[in-house]
Amino acid sequence: MTVIAIDKDEVIADFFTPFLCYIERVENIKLTKEQLTHFDLTKVLNVSQHEVKRILDEFHRSKEYKSIQPLEGSQNAIQQLQK
C-alpha cells in the first residue's frame, strides 16, 4: 500500500487567515499574510519558543481553528491521488 503525506497548512486548507484572526483577537498582535515571510513564529511574533507552543496549543482549541476550510479544488486533488 502506498502512503502519501500531505501538508495541511496552506496546501489543502487556509490556515493563516484563521490564525491571524486568532492572534489579533487573543494576543493583540495584528499581522498580514504578507508579513509571514517564514515559518519561524518566534521571529514573526517576536516571542519565545515556549510562547509559540502556548499560542499554537490554544489556537488548536479555538473557534478560529474550527473554522478552517479546505482550499478550492483540494478535496478533488486528494481524491485523484487515491486512484
Stockholm file with secondary structure:
# STOCKHOLM 1.0

chainA/1-83         MTVIAIDKDEVIADFFTPFLCYIERVENIKLTKEQLTHFDLTKVLNVSQHEVKRILDEFHRSKEYKSIQPLEGSQNAIQQLQK
#=GR chainA/1-83 SS CCCCCCCCBTTTBCCHHHHHHHHHHHHCCCCCGGGCCSSCHHHHHTCCHHHHHHHHHHHTTSHHHHTCCBCTTHHHHHHHHHC
#=GC SS_cons        CCCCCCCCBTTTBCCHHHHHHHHHHHHCCCCCGGGCCSSCHHHHHTCCHHHHHHHHHHHTTSHHHHTCCBCTTHHHHHHHHHC
//
